[in-house]
Amino acid sequence: MAETKVEKKAKSNKVADFFLGVAAEFTKIMWPKRDDVIKQTSVVVVLTMIVCAVIAILDAAFGAGMNFLTSL
């Protein structure tokens, strides 16, 4: 069935109300300070590098172990 003008207007009001609500919520966000973001990012990068190194070492050790076992 075709939508009436009232139904179309009601839908457009719902969309507009949604975006107005989103804008209102954005004003309530407490964004972190620049220093906090830099510290947290550096911690994530360092920990990622450490985990990567541990995985690489384990991979090499297991690879060497498998090569040893298959050469027997």
mmCIF file of the N, C-alpha and C atoms, coordinates in Angstrom:
data_MODEL
# 
_entry.id   MODEL 
# 
loop_
_atom_site.group_PDB 
_atom_site.id 
_atom_site.type_symbol 
_atom_site.label_atom_id 
_atom_site.label_alt_id 
_atom_site.label_comp_id 
_atom_site.label_asym_id 
_atom_site.label_entity_id 
_atom_site.label_seq_id 
_atom_site.pdbx_PDB_ins_code 
_atom_site.Cartn_x 
_atom_site.Cartn_y 
_atom_site.Cartn_z 
_atom_site.occupancy 
_atom_site.B_iso_or_equiv 
_atom_site.pdbx_formal_charge 
_atom_site.auth_seq_id 
_atom_site.auth_comp_id 
_atom_site.auth_asym_id 
_atom_site.auth_atom_id 
_atom_site.pdbx_PDB_model_num 
ATOM 1   N N  . MET A 1 1  ? 0.834  -1.184  0.000  1.00 0.00 ? 1  MET A N  1 
ATOM 2   C CA . MET A 1 1  ? 0.000  0.000   0.000  1.00 0.00 ? 1  MET A CA 1 
ATOM 3   C C  . MET A 1 1  ? 0.875  1.242   0.000  1.00 0.00 ? 1  MET A C  1 
ATOM 4   N N  . ALA A 1 2  ? 0.339  2.273   -0.532 1.00 0.00 ? 2  ALA A N  1 
ATOM 5   C CA . ALA A 1 2  ? 1.061  3.542   -0.581 1.00 0.00 ? 2  ALA A CA 1 
ATOM 6   C C  . ALA A 1 2  ? 1.035  4.200   0.800  1.00 0.00 ? 2  ALA A C  1 
ATOM 7   N N  . GLU A 1 3  ? 2.152  4.826   1.127  1.00 0.00 ? 3  GLU A N  1 
ATOM 8   C CA . GLU A 1 3  ? 2.229  5.520   2.409  1.00 0.00 ? 3  GLU A CA 1 
ATOM 9   C C  . GLU A 1 3  ? 1.565  6.884   2.285  1.00 0.00 ? 3  GLU A C  1 
ATOM 10  N N  . THR A 1 4  ? 0.927  7.268   3.347  1.00 0.00 ? 4  THR A N  1 
ATOM 11  C CA . THR A 1 4  ? 0.305  8.591   3.343  1.00 0.00 ? 4  THR A CA 1 
ATOM 12  C C  . THR A 1 4  ? 1.350  9.627   3.716  1.00 0.00 ? 4  THR A C  1 
ATOM 13  N N  . LYS A 1 5  ? 1.001  10.892  3.522  1.00 0.00 ? 5  LYS A N  1 
ATOM 14  C CA . LYS A 1 5  ? 1.930  11.974  3.862  1.00 0.00 ? 5  LYS A CA 1 
ATOM 15  C C  . LYS A 1 5  ? 2.246  11.978  5.348  1.00 0.00 ? 5  LYS A C  1 
ATOM 16  N N  . VAL A 1 6  ? 1.250  11.634  6.163  1.00 0.00 ? 6  VAL A N  1 
ATOM 17  C CA . VAL A 1 6  ? 1.447  11.624  7.614  1.00 0.00 ? 6  VAL A CA 1 
ATOM 18  C C  . VAL A 1 6  ? 2.456  10.532  7.996  1.00 0.00 ? 6  VAL A C  1 
ATOM 19  N N  . GLU A 1 7  ? 2.344  9.345   7.364  1.00 0.00 ? 7  GLU A N  1 
ATOM 20  C CA . GLU A 1 7  ? 3.274  8.264   7.668  1.00 0.00 ? 7  GLU A CA 1 
ATOM 21  C C  . GLU A 1 7  ? 4.691  8.624   7.234  1.00 0.00 ? 7  GLU A C  1 
ATOM 22  N N  . LYS A 1 8  ? 4.833  9.250   6.074  1.00 0.00 ? 8  LYS A N  1 
ATOM 23  C CA . LYS A 1 8  ? 6.156  9.663   5.610  1.00 0.00 ? 8  LYS A CA 1 
ATOM 24  C C  . LYS A 1 8  ? 6.755  10.697  6.545  1.00 0.00 ? 8  LYS A C  1 
ATOM 25  N N  . LYS A 1 9  ? 5.917  11.636  7.001  1.00 0.00 ? 9  LYS A N  1 
ATOM 26  C CA . LYS A 1 9  ? 6.414  12.672  7.905  1.00 0.00 ? 9  LYS A CA 1 
ATOM 27  C C  . LYS A 1 9  ? 6.807  12.060  9.247  1.00 0.00 ? 9  LYS A C  1 
ATOM 28  N N  . ALA A 1 10 ? 6.043  11.080  9.714  1.00 0.00 ? 10 ALA A N  1 
ATOM 29  C CA . ALA A 1 10 ? 6.362  10.425  10.982 1.00 0.00 ? 10 ALA A CA 1 
ATOM 30  C C  . ALA A 1 10 ? 7.695  9.699   10.882 1.00 0.00 ? 10 ALA A C  1 
ATOM 31  N N  . LYS A 1 11 ? 7.934  9.036   9.735  1.00 0.00 ? 11 LYS A N  1 
ATOM 32  C CA . LYS A 1 11 ? 9.213  8.349   9.552  1.00 0.00 ? 11 LYS A CA 1 
ATOM 33  C C  . LYS A 1 11 ? 10.358 9.347   9.506  1.00 0.00 ? 11 LYS A C  1 
ATOM 34  N N  . SER A 1 12 ? 10.175 10.461  8.801  1.00 0.00 ? 12 SER A N  1 
ATOM 35  C CA . SER A 1 12 ? 11.247 11.441  8.703  1.00 0.00 ? 12 SER A CA 1 
ATOM 36  C C  . SER A 1 12 ? 11.521 12.079  10.064 1.00 0.00 ? 12 SER A C  1 
ATOM 37  N N  . ASN A 1 13 ? 10.482 12.252  10.882 1.00 0.00 ? 13 ASN A N  1 
ATOM 38  C CA . ASN A 1 13 ? 10.686 12.781  12.228 1.00 0.00 ? 13 ASN A CA 1 
ATOM 39  C C  . ASN A 1 13 ? 11.474 11.803  13.086 1.00 0.00 ? 13 ASN A C  1 
ATOM 40  N N  . LYS A 1 14 ? 11.231 10.497  12.902 1.00 0.00 ? 14 LYS A N  1 
ATOM 41  C CA . LYS A 1 14 ? 11.970 9.500   13.672 1.00 0.00 ? 14 LYS A CA 1 
ATOM 42  C C  . LYS A 1 14 ? 13.446 9.539   13.316 1.00 0.00 ? 14 LYS A C  1 
ATOM 43  N N  . VAL A 1 15 ? 13.740 9.686   12.038 1.00 0.00 ? 15 VAL A N  1 
ATOM 44  C CA . VAL A 1 15 ? 15.133 9.752   11.599 1.00 0.00 ? 15 VAL A CA 1 
ATOM 45  C C  . VAL A 1 15 ? 15.789 11.017  12.143 1.00 0.00 ? 15 VAL A C  1 
ATOM 46  N N  . ALA A 1 16 ? 15.092 12.131  12.030 1.00 0.00 ? 16 ALA A N  1 
ATOM 47  C CA . ALA A 1 16 ? 15.642 13.390  12.542 1.00 0.00 ? 16 ALA A CA 1 
ATOM 48  C C  . ALA A 1 16 ? 15.847 13.314  14.051 1.00 0.00 ? 16 ALA A C  1 
ATOM 49  N N  . ASP A 1 17 ? 14.885 12.725  14.759 1.00 0.00 ? 17 ASP A N  1 
ATOM 50  C CA . ASP A 1 17 ? 15.016 12.582  16.212 1.00 0.00 ? 17 ASP A CA 1 
ATOM 51  C C  . ASP A 1 17 ? 16.211 11.702  16.576 1.00 0.00 ? 17 ASP A C  1 
ATOM 52  N N  . PHE A 1 18 ? 16.429 10.652  15.775 1.00 0.00 ? 18 PHE A N  1 
ATOM 53  C CA . PHE A 1 18 ? 17.578 9.777   16.032 1.00 0.00 ? 18 PHE A CA 1 
ATOM 54  C C  . PHE A 1 18 ? 18.870 10.560  15.940 1.00 0.00 ? 18 PHE A C  1 
ATOM 55  N N  . PHE A 1 19 ? 19.038 11.331  14.860 1.00 0.00 ? 19 PHE A N  1 
ATOM 56  C CA . PHE A 1 19 ? 20.289 12.069  14.684 1.00 0.00 ? 19 PHE A CA 1 
ATOM 57  C C  . PHE A 1 19 ? 20.427 13.201  15.689 1.00 0.00 ? 19 PHE A C  1 
ATOM 58  N N  . LEU A 1 20 ? 19.347 13.782  16.117 1.00 0.00 ? 20 LEU A N  1 
ATOM 59  C CA . LEU A 1 20 ? 19.419 14.776  17.184 1.00 0.00 ? 20 LEU A CA 1 
ATOM 60  C C  . LEU A 1 20 ? 19.864 14.125  18.494 1.00 0.00 ? 20 LEU A C  1 
ATOM 61  N N  . GLY A 1 21 ? 19.375 12.915  18.746 1.00 0.00 ? 21 GLY A N  1 
ATOM 62  C CA . GLY A 1 21 ? 19.794 12.178  19.938 1.00 0.00 ? 21 GLY A CA 1 
ATOM 63  C C  . GLY A 1 21 ? 21.265 11.827  19.882 1.00 0.00 ? 21 GLY A C  1 
ATOM 64  N N  . VAL A 1 22 ? 21.734 11.428  18.695 1.00 0.00 ? 22 VAL A N  1 
ATOM 65  C CA . VAL A 1 22 ? 23.159 11.109  18.538 1.00 0.00 ? 22 VAL A CA 1 
ATOM 66  C C  . VAL A 1 22 ? 24.011 12.336  18.820 1.00 0.00 ? 22 VAL A C  1 
ATOM 67  N N  . ALA A 1 23 ? 23.608 13.471  18.285 1.00 0.00 ? 23 ALA A N  1 
ATOM 68  C CA . ALA A 1 23 ? 24.358 14.710  18.517 1.00 0.00 ? 23 ALA A CA 1 
ATOM 69  C C  . ALA A 1 23 ? 24.366 15.072  20.000 1.00 0.00 ? 23 ALA A C  1 
ATOM 70  N N  . ALA A 1 24 ? 23.236 14.852  20.675 1.00 0.00 ? 24 ALA A N  1 
ATOM 71  C CA . ALA A 1 24 ? 23.171 15.149  22.108 1.00 0.00 ? 24 ALA A CA 1 
ATOM 72  C C  . ALA A 1 24 ? 24.089 14.228  22.903 1.00 0.00 ? 24 ALA A C  1 
ATOM 73  N N  . GLU A 1 25 ? 24.166 12.958  22.513 1.00 0.00 ? 25 GLU A N  1 
ATOM 74  C CA . GLU A 1 25 ? 25.037 12.024  23.213 1.00 0.00 ? 25 GLU A CA 1 
ATOM 75  C C  . GLU A 1 25 ? 26.510 12.356  22.991 1.00 0.00 ? 25 GLU A C  1 
ATOM 76  N N  . PHE A 1 26 ? 26.847 12.860  21.818 1.00 0.00 ? 26 PHE A N  1 
ATOM 77  C CA . PHE A 1 26 ? 28.237 13.222  21.549 1.00 0.00 ? 26 PHE A CA 1 
ATOM 78  C C  . PHE A 1 26 ? 28.707 14.344  22.463 1.00 0.00 ? 26 PHE A C  1 
ATOM 79  N N  . THR A 1 27 ? 27.807 15.192  22.910 1.00 0.00 ? 27 THR A N  1 
ATOM 80  C CA . THR A 1 27 ? 28.222 16.265  23.818 1.00 0.00 ? 27 THR A CA 1 
ATOM 81  C C  . THR A 1 27 ? 28.537 15.724  25.206 1.00 0.00 ? 27 THR A C  1 
ATOM 82  N N  . LYS A 1 28 ? 28.052 14.509  25.529 1.00 0.00 ? 28 LYS A N  1 
ATOM 83  C CA . LYS A 1 28 ? 28.276 13.921  26.844 1.00 0.00 ? 28 LYS A CA 1 
ATOM 84  C C  . LYS A 1 28 ? 29.560 13.098  26.919 1.00 0.00 ? 28 LYS A C  1 
ATOM 85  N N  . ILE A 1 29 ? 30.185 12.841  25.780 1.00 0.00 ? 29 ILE A N  1 
ATOM 86  C CA . ILE A 1 29 ? 31.378 12.004  25.758 1.00 0.00 ? 29 ILE A CA 1 
ATOM 87  C C  . ILE A 1 29 ? 32.547 12.746  26.405 1.00 0.00 ? 29 ILE A C  1 
ATOM 88  N N  . MET A 1 30 ? 33.271 12.032  27.272 1.00 0.00 ? 30 MET A N  1 
ATOM 89  C CA . MET A 1 30 ? 34.481 12.597  27.870 1.00 0.00 ? 30 MET A CA 1 
ATOM 90  C C  . MET A 1 30 ? 35.662 12.005  27.109 1.00 0.00 ? 30 MET A C  1 
ATOM 91  N N  . TRP A 1 31 ? 36.212 12.767  26.184 1.00 0.00 ? 31 TRP A N  1 
ATOM 92  C CA . TRP A 1 31 ? 37.318 12.301  25.367 1.00 0.00 ? 31 TRP A CA 1 
ATOM 93  C C  . TRP A 1 31 ? 38.591 12.302  26.190 1.00 0.00 ? 31 TRP A C  1 
ATOM 94  N N  . PRO A 1 32 ? 39.478 11.307  26.003 1.00 0.00 ? 32 PRO A N  1 
ATOM 95  C CA . PRO A 1 32 ? 40.728 11.268  26.765 1.00 0.00 ? 32 PRO A CA 1 
ATOM 96  C C  . PRO A 1 32 ? 41.674 12.384  26.324 1.00 0.00 ? 32 PRO A C  1 
ATOM 97  N N  . LYS A 1 33 ? 42.559 12.745  27.233 1.00 0.00 ? 33 LYS A N  1 
ATOM 98  C CA . LYS A 1 33 ? 43.562 13.763  26.927 1.00 0.00 ? 33 LYS A CA 1 
ATOM 99  C C  . LYS A 1 33 ? 44.600 13.195  25.969 1.00 0.00 ? 33 LYS A C  1 
ATOM 100 N N  . ARG A 1 34 ? 45.293 14.066  25.280 1.00 0.00 ? 34 ARG A N  1 
ATOM 101 C CA . ARG A 1 34 ? 46.298 13.648  24.295 1.00 0.00 ? 34 ARG A CA 1 
ATOM 102 C C  . ARG A 1 34 ? 47.400 12.811  24.939 1.00 0.00 ? 34 ARG A C  1 
ATOM 103 N N  . ASP A 1 35 ? 47.859 13.212  26.123 1.00 0.00 ? 35 ASP A N  1 
ATOM 104 C CA . ASP A 1 35 ? 48.910 12.473  26.814 1.00 0.00 ? 35 ASP A CA 1 
ATOM 105 C C  . ASP A 1 35 ? 48.464 11.045  27.146 1.00 0.00 ? 35 ASP A C  1 
ATOM 106 N N  . ASP A 1 36 ? 47.211 10.899  27.587 1.00 0.00 ? 36 ASP A N  1 
ATOM 107 C CA . ASP A 1 36 ? 46.686 9.571   27.904 1.00 0.00 ? 36 ASP A CA 1 
ATOM 108 C C  . ASP A 1 36 ? 46.651 8.683   26.666 1.00 0.00 ? 36 ASP A C  1 
ATOM 109 N N  . VAL A 1 37 ? 46.229 9.242   25.551 1.00 0.00 ? 37 VAL A N  1 
ATOM 110 C CA . VAL A 1 37 ? 46.155 8.468   24.309 1.00 0.00 ? 37 VAL A CA 1 
ATOM 111 C C  . VAL A 1 37 ? 47.548 8.027   23.881 1.00 0.00 ? 37 VAL A C  1 
ATOM 112 N N  . ILE A 1 38 ? 48.528 8.915   23.997 1.00 0.00 ? 38 ILE A N  1 
ATOM 113 C CA . ILE A 1 38 ? 49.900 8.572   23.609 1.00 0.00 ? 38 ILE A CA 1 
ATOM 114 C C  . ILE A 1 38 ? 50.450 7.480   24.508 1.00 0.00 ? 38 ILE A C  1 
ATOM 115 N N  . LYS A 1 39 ? 50.233 7.581   25.816 1.00 0.00 ? 39 LYS A N  1 
ATOM 116 C CA . LYS A 1 39 ? 50.724 6.566   26.746 1.00 0.00 ? 39 LYS A CA 1 
ATOM 117 C C  . LYS A 1 39 ? 50.079 5.212   26.474 1.00 0.00 ? 39 LYS A C  1 
ATOM 118 N N  . GLN A 1 40 ? 48.770 5.197   26.314 1.00 0.00 ? 40 GLN A N  1 
ATOM 119 C CA . GLN A 1 40 ? 48.064 3.939   26.090 1.00 0.00 ? 40 GLN A CA 1 
ATOM 120 C C  . GLN A 1 40 ? 48.446 3.316   24.749 1.00 0.00 ? 40 GLN A C  1 
ATOM 121 N N  . THR A 1 41 ? 48.625 4.127   23.743 1.00 0.00 ? 41 THR A N  1 
ATOM 122 C CA . THR A 1 41 ? 49.023 3.615   22.435 1.00 0.00 ? 41 THR A CA 1 
ATOM 123 C C  . THR A 1 41 ? 50.419 3.023   22.488 1.00 0.00 ? 41 THR A C  1 
ATOM 124 N N  . SER A 1 42 ? 51.324 3.692   23.182 1.00 0.00 ? 42 SER A N  1 
ATOM 125 C CA . SER A 1 42 ? 52.690 3.171   23.276 1.00 0.00 ? 42 SER A CA 1 
ATOM 126 C C  . SER A 1 42 ? 52.708 1.856   24.050 1.00 0.00 ? 42 SER A C  1 
ATOM 127 N N  . VAL A 1 43 ? 51.904 1.724   25.077 1.00 0.00 ? 43 VAL A N  1 
ATOM 128 C CA . VAL A 1 43 ? 51.829 0.465   25.820 1.00 0.00 ? 43 VAL A CA 1 
ATOM 129 C C  . VAL A 1 43 ? 51.318 -0.647  24.915 1.00 0.00 ? 43 VAL A C  1 
ATOM 130 N N  . VAL A 1 44 ? 50.301 -0.372  24.131 1.00 0.00 ? 44 VAL A N  1 
ATOM 131 C CA . VAL A 1 44 ? 49.750 -1.384  23.220 1.00 0.00 ? 44 VAL A CA 1 
ATOM 132 C C  . VAL A 1 44 ? 50.790 -1.796  22.188 1.00 0.00 ? 44 VAL A C  1 
ATOM 133 N N  . VAL A 1 45 ? 51.510 -0.840  21.632 1.00 0.00 ? 45 VAL A N  1 
ATOM 134 C CA . VAL A 1 45 ? 52.523 -1.160  20.615 1.00 0.00 ? 45 VAL A CA 1 
ATOM 135 C C  . VAL A 1 45 ? 53.639 -2.002  21.228 1.00 0.00 ? 45 VAL A C  1 
ATOM 136 N N  . VAL A 1 46 ? 54.131 -1.630  22.404 1.00 0.00 ? 46 VAL A N  1 
ATOM 137 C CA . VAL A 1 46 ? 55.217 -2.374  23.049 1.00 0.00 ? 46 VAL A CA 1 
ATOM 138 C C  . VAL A 1 46 ? 54.768 -3.792  23.397 1.00 0.00 ? 46 VAL A C  1 
ATOM 139 N N  . LEU A 1 47 ? 53.583 -3.929  23.971 1.00 0.00 ? 47 LEU A N  1 
ATOM 140 C CA . LEU A 1 47 ? 53.093 -5.257  24.323 1.00 0.00 ? 47 LEU A CA 1 
ATOM 141 C C  . LEU A 1 47 ? 52.857 -6.116  23.081 1.00 0.00 ? 47 LEU A C  1 
ATOM 142 N N  . THR A 1 48 ? 52.404 -5.510  22.008 1.00 0.00 ? 48 THR A N  1 
ATOM 143 C CA . THR A 1 48 ? 52.217 -6.249  20.758 1.00 0.00 ? 48 THR A CA 1 
ATOM 144 C C  . THR A 1 48 ? 53.544 -6.761  20.237 1.00 0.00 ? 48 THR A C  1 
ATOM 145 N N  . MET A 1 49 ? 54.580 -5.944  20.315 1.00 0.00 ? 49 MET A N  1 
ATOM 146 C CA . MET A 1 49 ? 55.906 -6.369  19.865 1.00 0.00 ? 49 MET A CA 1 
ATOM 147 C C  . MET A 1 49 ? 56.445 -7.504  20.736 1.00 0.00 ? 49 MET A C  1 
ATOM 148 N N  . ILE A 1 50 ? 56.217 -7.430  22.039 1.00 0.00 ? 50 ILE A N  1 
ATOM 149 C CA . ILE A 1 50 ? 56.674 -8.482  22.948 1.00 0.00 ? 50 ILE A CA 1 
ATOM 150 C C  . ILE A 1 50 ? 55.961 -9.802  22.640 1.00 0.00 ? 50 ILE A C  1 
ATOM 151 N N  . VAL A 1 51 ? 54.647 -9.742  22.481 1.00 0.00 ? 51 VAL A N  1 
ATOM 152 C CA . VAL A 1 51 ? 53.881 -10.954 22.169 1.00 0.00 ? 51 VAL A CA 1 
ATOM 153 C C  . VAL A 1 51 ? 54.315 -11.524 20.820 1.00 0.00 ? 51 VAL A C  1 
ATOM 154 N N  . CYS A 1 52 ? 54.573 -10.658 19.858 1.00 0.00 ? 52 CYS A N  1 
ATOM 155 C CA . CYS A 1 52 ? 55.035 -11.095 18.543 1.00 0.00 ? 52 CYS A CA 1 
ATOM 156 C C  . CYS A 1 52 ? 56.378 -11.813 18.668 1.00 0.00 ? 52 CYS A C  1 
ATOM 157 N N  . ALA A 1 53 ? 57.285 -11.285 19.470 1.00 0.00 ? 53 ALA A N  1 
ATOM 158 C CA . ALA A 1 53 ? 58.591 -11.909 19.662 1.00 0.00 ? 53 ALA A CA 1 
ATOM 159 C C  . ALA A 1 53 ? 58.445 -13.269 20.347 1.00 0.00 ? 53 ALA A C  1 
ATOM 160 N N  . VAL A 1 54 ? 57.575 -13.354 21.343 1.00 0.00 ? 54 VAL A N  1 
ATOM 161 C CA . VAL A 1 54 ? 57.358 -14.627 22.035 1.00 0.00 ? 54 VAL A CA 1 
ATOM 162 C C  . VAL A 1 54 ? 56.793 -15.666 21.071 1.00 0.00 ? 54 VAL A C  1 
ATOM 163 N N  . ILE A 1 55 ? 55.840 -15.282 20.258 1.00 0.00 ? 55 ILE A N  1 
ATOM 164 C CA . ILE A 1 55 ? 55.256 -16.211 19.289 1.00 0.00 ? 55 ILE A CA 1 
ATOM 165 C C  . ILE A 1 55 ? 56.299 -16.646 18.266 1.00 0.00 ? 55 ILE A C  1 
ATOM 166 N N  . ALA A 1 56 ? 57.149 -15.726 17.828 1.00 0.00 ? 56 ALA A N  1 
ATOM 167 C CA . ALA A 1 56 ? 58.207 -16.076 16.866 1.00 0.00 ? 56 ALA A CA 1 
ATOM 168 C C  . ALA A 1 56 ? 59.194 -17.065 17.478 1.00 0.00 ? 56 ALA A C  1 
ATOM 169 N N  . ILE A 1 57 ? 59.556 -16.863 18.721 1.00 0.00 ? 57 ILE A N  1 
ATOM 170 C CA . ILE A 1 57 ? 60.480 -17.775 19.402 1.00 0.00 ? 57 ILE A CA 1 
ATOM 171 C C  . ILE A 1 57 ? 59.846 -19.159 19.550 1.00 0.00 ? 57 ILE A C  1 
ATOM 172 N N  . LEU A 1 58 ? 58.601 -19.193 19.991 1.00 0.00 ? 58 LEU A N  1 
ATOM 173 C CA . LEU A 1 58 ? 57.906 -20.476 20.132 1.00 0.00 ? 58 LEU A CA 1 
ATOM 174 C C  . LEU A 1 58 ? 57.774 -21.183 18.784 1.00 0.00 ? 58 LEU A C  1 
ATOM 175 N N  . ASP A 1 59 ? 57.475 -20.427 17.737 1.00 0.00 ? 59 ASP A N  1 
ATOM 176 C CA . ASP A 1 59 ? 57.348 -21.004 16.402 1.00 0.00 ? 59 ASP A CA 1 
ATOM 177 C C  . ASP A 1 59 ? 58.670 -21.622 15.958 1.00 0.00 ? 59 ASP A C  1 
ATOM 178 N N  . ALA A 1 60 ? 59.756 -20.914 16.187 1.00 0.00 ? 60 ALA A N  1 
ATOM 179 C CA . ALA A 1 60 ? 61.070 -21.434 15.812 1.00 0.00 ? 60 ALA A CA 1 
ATOM 180 C C  . ALA A 1 60 ? 61.412 -22.675 16.628 1.00 0.00 ? 60 ALA A C  1 
ATOM 181 N N  . ALA A 1 61 ? 61.097 -22.660 17.915 1.00 0.00 ? 61 ALA A N  1 
ATOM 182 C CA . ALA A 1 61 ? 61.393 -23.806 18.779 1.00 0.00 ? 61 ALA A CA 1 
ATOM 183 C C  . ALA A 1 61 ? 60.569 -25.028 18.363 1.00 0.00 ? 61 ALA A C  1 
ATOM 184 N N  . PHE A 1 62 ? 59.282 -24.836 18.128 1.00 0.00 ? 62 PHE A N  1 
ATOM 185 C CA . PHE A 1 62 ? 58.442 -25.957 17.711 1.00 0.00 ? 62 PHE A CA 1 
ATOM 186 C C  . PHE A 1 62 ? 58.848 -26.456 16.325 1.00 0.00 ? 62 PHE A C  1 
ATOM 187 N N  . GLY A 1 63 ? 59.229 -25.532 15.457 1.00 0.00 ? 63 GLY A N  1 
ATOM 188 C CA . GLY A 1 63 ? 59.697 -25.938 14.127 1.00 0.00 ? 63 GLY A CA 1 
ATOM 189 C C  . GLY A 1 63 ? 60.956 -26.778 14.214 1.00 0.00 ? 63 GLY A C  1 
ATOM 190 N N  . ALA A 1 64 ? 61.894 -26.351 15.054 1.00 0.00 ? 64 ALA A N  1 
ATOM 191 C CA . ALA A 1 64 ? 63.128 -27.114 15.247 1.00 0.00 ? 64 ALA A CA 1 
ATOM 192 C C  . ALA A 1 64 ? 62.810 -28.466 15.879 1.00 0.00 ? 64 ALA A C  1 
ATOM 193 N N  . GLY A 1 65 ? 61.902 -28.499 16.822 1.00 0.00 ? 65 GLY A N  1 
ATOM 194 C CA . GLY A 1 65 ? 61.494 -29.756 17.456 1.00 0.00 ? 65 GLY A CA 1 
ATOM 195 C C  . GLY A 1 65 ? 60.848 -30.709 16.452 1.00 0.00 ? 65 GLY A C  1 
ATOM 196 N N  . MET A 1 66 ? 60.000 -30.194 15.599 1.00 0.00 ? 66 MET A N  1 
ATOM 197 C CA . MET A 1 66 ? 59.374 -31.041 14.585 1.00 0.00 ? 66 MET A CA 1 
ATOM 198 C C  . MET A 1 66 ? 60.394 -31.543 13.581 1.00 0.00 ? 66 MET A C  1 
ATOM 199 N N  . ASN A 1 67 ? 61.333 -30.702 13.197 1.00 0.00 ? 67 ASN A N  1 
ATOM 200 C CA . ASN A 1 67 ? 62.391 -31.140 12.291 1.00 0.00 ? 67 ASN A CA 1 
ATOM 201 C C  . ASN A 1 67 ? 63.240 -32.241 12.918 1.00 0.00 ? 67 ASN A C  1 
ATOM 202 N N  . PHE A 1 68 ? 63.513 -32.098 14.204 1.00 0.00 ? 68 PHE A N  1 
ATOM 203 C CA . PHE A 1 68 ? 64.272 -33.128 14.913 1.00 0.00 ? 68 PHE A CA 1 
ATOM 204 C C  . PHE A 1 68 ? 63.506 -34.446 14.953 1.00 0.00 ? 68 PHE A C  1 
ATOM 205 N N  . LEU A 1 69 ? 62.214 -34.348 15.276 1.00 0.00 ? 69 LEU A N  1 
ATOM 206 C CA . LEU A 1 69 ? 61.407 -35.574 15.384 1.00 0.00 ? 69 LEU A CA 1 
ATOM 207 C C  . LEU A 1 69 ? 61.241 -36.262 14.020 1.00 0.00 ? 69 LEU A C  1 
ATOM 208 N N  . THR A 1 70 ? 61.097 -35.482 12.967 1.00 0.00 ? 70 THR A N  1 
ATOM 209 C CA . THR A 1 70 ? 60.901 -36.100 11.660 1.00 0.00 ? 70 THR A CA 1 
ATOM 210 C C  . THR A 1 70 ? 62.199 -36.645 11.067 1.00 0.00 ? 70 THR A C  1 
ATOM 211 N N  . SER A 1 71 ? 63.339 -36.201 11.581 1.00 0.00 ? 71 SER A N  1 
ATOM 212 C CA . SER A 1 71 ? 64.627 -36.698 11.082 1.00 0.00 ? 71 SER A CA 1 
ATOM 213 C C  . SER A 1 71 ? 65.032 -38.007 11.756 1.00 0.00 ? 71 SER A C  1 
ATOM 214 N N  . LEU A 1 72 ? 64.309 -38.419 12.787 1.00 0.00 ? 72 LEU A N  1 
ATOM 215 C CA . LEU A 1 72 ? 64.669 -39.665 13.488 1.00 0.00 ? 72 LEU A CA 1 
ATOM 216 C C  . LEU A 1 72 ? 64.335 -40.882 12.687 1.00 0.00 ? 72 LEU A C  1 
# 
